[in-house]
Amino acid sequence: VRTLEGHGNSVWSVCFSPDGRQVASGSWDRTVRLWDPETGACVKTLEVHGTSSRVKSVCFSPDGRLVASCNCDSADATARLWLLV
């Protein structure tokens, strides 16, 4: 069991990449973080939804090259796609 620590608020979504080599987490701290599941280290932080939007959901594309995120605030009301290559 490994604990992934670093978000500044509640985590609402977590998913593994298709190859299992990364984990993405989305938080109400307005970030998506990418983690190494072997070490538990945060390898990248995406500040994705402005100053008032909280990330509600994240997922990888089937090929693992993109991460999609969406928020739960009506002020922004967007989904974002992030190229990871």
Disulfide bonds with the S-S distance in Angstrom:
none
